[in-house]
Amino acid sequence: MLTLATIVALLGIAIVGHQLSPLLLPKADVTGVVEPGCDLHRRACAATLPQGGRMEFSITPRPIPFLQTLRVEVTVGGVEPRKIEVDFAGENMNMGYNRGELIATGRGTYAGEAALPVCVSGSMAWVATVMVETDRQRIAVPYRFDVGH
């Protein structure tokens, strides 16, 4: 039989888990679509956002290296971001928490720094998910790329 203390403890765990879940599992109301032919090793890549917005995402230096400071830049149009974050995740391997918030630099452009951890296999498929939070919705745009030594 469950005691009142057990029920309160389980309720507390559920509340804390719900509050922390966006840190580990980014939620999005809608998803943007990356234009075909995207190659982040060569250039910035564009995506179409819902309701006619547009986003451009770039990572430098090029080609994208492991274990070096990367400059990440996002330019958005057609939406008014309250916050932009980029989450880097291994496509086939958990590489831990690797997300950073970008800072507004003017005219719809946001920038920050990131670093990709090295993979023991020598190459790695990555997904950089750009998360745009507005007053009304959260938009996620996944950009896929490979990095190898």
C-alpha positions as a Python dict, from the first residue, in 0.01 Angstrom:
ca = {
    (1, 'M'): (0, 0, 0),
    (2, 'L'): (133, 343, -94),
    (3, 'T'): (186, 582, 188),
    (4, 'L'): (122, 954, 163),
    (5, 'A'): (500, 1019, 174),
    (6, 'T'): (556, 784, -123),
    (7, 'I'): (283, 952, -324),
    (8, 'V'): (426, 1298, -249),
    (9, 'A'): (778, 1180, -342),
    (10, 'L'): (658, 1032, -673),
    (11, 'L'): (464, 1349, -751),
    (12, 'G'): (775, 1558, -676),
    (13, 'I'): (989, 1342, -906),
    (14, 'A'): (731, 1376, -1184),
    (15, 'I'): (721, 1755, -1150),
    (16, 'V'): (1101, 1791, -1150),
    (17, 'G'): (1130, 1553, -1448),
    (18, 'H'): (872, 1752, -1642),
    (19, 'Q'): (1055, 2079, -1569),
    (20, 'L'): (1396, 1941, -1676),
    (21, 'S'): (1281, 1740, -1980),
    (22, 'P'): (1327, 2027, -2233),
    (23, 'L'): (1698, 2030, -2146),
    (24, 'L'): (1743, 1674, -2265),
    (25, 'L'): (1464, 1638, -2520),
    (26, 'P'): (1406, 1963, -2706),
    (27, 'K'): (1038, 2007, -2782),
    (28, 'A'): (916, 2184, -3092),
    (29, 'D'): (573, 2292, -3201),
    (30, 'V'): (677, 2292, -3569),
    (31, 'T'): (979, 2186, -3775),
    (32, 'G'): (1149, 2382, -4051),
    (33, 'V'): (1268, 2217, -4373),
    (34, 'V'): (1632, 2240, -4482),
    (35, 'E'): (1675, 2308, -4852),
    (36, 'P'): (1815, 2016, -5056),
    (37, 'G'): (2189, 2009, -5125),
    (38, 'C'): (2287, 2154, -4788),
    (39, 'D'): (2661, 2113, -4723),
    (40, 'L'): (2770, 2295, -4407),
    (41, 'H'): (3134, 2209, -4489),
    (42, 'R'): (3115, 2445, -4790),
    (43, 'R'): (2860, 2717, -4712),
    (44, 'A'): (2570, 2838, -4501),
    (45, 'C'): (2252, 2636, -4547),
    (46, 'A'): (1902, 2777, -4572),
    (47, 'A'): (1575, 2641, -4438),
    (48, 'T'): (1212, 2732, -4487),
    (49, 'L'): (1024, 2805, -4166),
    (50, 'P'): (650, 2771, -4113),
    (51, 'Q'): (432, 3068, -4212),
    (52, 'G'): (687, 3186, -4471),
    (53, 'G'): (989, 3251, -4250),
    (54, 'R'): (1345, 3169, -4353),
    (55, 'M'): (1662, 3072, -4168),
    (56, 'E'): (2026, 3047, -4269),
    (57, 'F'): (2271, 2847, -4055),
    (58, 'S'): (2650, 2836, -4083),
    (59, 'I'): (2942, 2682, -3899),
    (60, 'T'): (3302, 2798, -3944),
    (61, 'P'): (3583, 2710, -3991),
    (62, 'R'): (3522, 2501, -4299),
    (63, 'P'): (3551, 2208, -4330),
    (64, 'I'): (3405, 2152, -3982),
    (65, 'P'): (3670, 2006, -3747),
    (66, 'F'): (3655, 1810, -3420),
    (67, 'L'): (3789, 1961, -3096),
    (68, 'Q'): (3820, 2318, -3220),
    (69, 'T'): (3617, 2622, -3132),
    (70, 'L'): (3347, 2667, -3393),
    (71, 'R'): (3162, 2988, -3475),
    (72, 'V'): (2793, 2918, -3518),
    (73, 'E'): (2571, 3177, -3683),
    (74, 'V'): (2197, 3188, -3752),
    (75, 'T'): (2014, 3453, -3954),
    (76, 'V'): (1633, 3450, -3940),
    (77, 'G'): (1363, 3638, -4124),
    (78, 'G'): (986, 3629, -4097),
    (79, 'V'): (985, 3546, -3724),
    (80, 'E'): (1078, 3740, -3410),
    (81, 'P'): (1296, 3511, -3196),
    (82, 'R'): (1294, 3544, -2821),
    (83, 'K'): (1574, 3287, -2793),
    (84, 'I'): (1784, 3076, -3032),
    (85, 'E'): (1979, 2769, -2926),
    (86, 'V'): (2179, 2511, -3121),
    (87, 'D'): (2187, 2152, -2999),
    (88, 'F'): (2459, 1922, -3137),
    (89, 'A'): (2383, 1550, -3112),
    (90, 'G'): (2544, 1242, -3258),
    (91, 'E'): (2307, 1089, -3510),
    (92, 'N'): (2395, 731, -3412),
    (93, 'M'): (2579, 775, -3082),
    (94, 'N'): (2501, 966, -2763),
    (95, 'M'): (2773, 1231, -2724),
    (96, 'G'): (2626, 1395, -2414),
    (97, 'Y'): (2466, 1734, -2366),
    (98, 'N'): (2606, 1985, -2616),
    (99, 'R'): (2376, 2287, -2650),
    (100, 'G'): (2438, 2659, -2641),
    (101, 'E'): (2234, 2975, -2664),
    (102, 'L'): (2321, 3222, -2939),
    (103, 'I'): (2346, 3596, -2878),
    (104, 'A'): (2175, 3856, -3098),
    (105, 'T'): (2434, 4046, -3304),
    (106, 'G'): (2189, 4262, -3501),
    (107, 'R'): (1955, 4251, -3802),
    (108, 'G'): (1813, 3904, -3733),
    (109, 'T'): (2157, 3749, -3683),
    (110, 'Y'): (2255, 3542, -3378),
    (111, 'A'): (2599, 3396, -3308),
    (112, 'G'): (2790, 3189, -3056),
    (113, 'E'): (3063, 2931, -3012),
    (114, 'A'): (3056, 2553, -2991),
    (115, 'A'): (3292, 2255, -3008),
    (116, 'L'): (3236, 1900, -3125),
    (117, 'P'): (3387, 1624, -2913),
    (118, 'V'): (3608, 1375, -3093),
    (119, 'C'): (3461, 1037, -3179),
    (120, 'V'): (3671, 725, -3122),
    (121, 'S'): (3555, 577, -3453),
    (122, 'G'): (3729, 854, -3649),
    (123, 'S'): (3418, 996, -3811),
    (124, 'M'): (3076, 1096, -3688),
    (125, 'A'): (2735, 1185, -3825),
    (126, 'W'): (2596, 1491, -3644),
    (127, 'V'): (2264, 1670, -3623),
    (128, 'A'): (2276, 2038, -3531),
    (129, 'T'): (1921, 2131, -3434),
    (130, 'V'): (1858, 2505, -3439),
    (131, 'M'): (1578, 2583, -3193),
    (132, 'V'): (1400, 2915, -3236),
    (133, 'E'): (1166, 3019, -2958),
    (134, 'T'): (915, 3295, -3031),
    (135, 'D'): (635, 3429, -2813),
    (136, 'R'): (392, 3179, -2969),
    (137, 'Q'): (588, 2871, -3076),
    (138, 'R'): (909, 2669, -3075),
    (139, 'I'): (1057, 2589, -3416),
    (140, 'A'): (1323, 2320, -3463),
    (141, 'V'): (1535, 2285, -3777),
    (142, 'P'): (1770, 1981, -3797),
    (143, 'Y'): (2087, 2021, -4007),
    (144, 'R'): (2280, 1699, -4074),
    (145, 'F'): (2653, 1677, -4146),
    (146, 'D'): (2947, 1437, -4108),
    (147, 'V'): (3284, 1510, -3952),
    (148, 'G'): (3590, 1289, -3984),
    (149, 'H'): (3962, 1322, -3928),
}
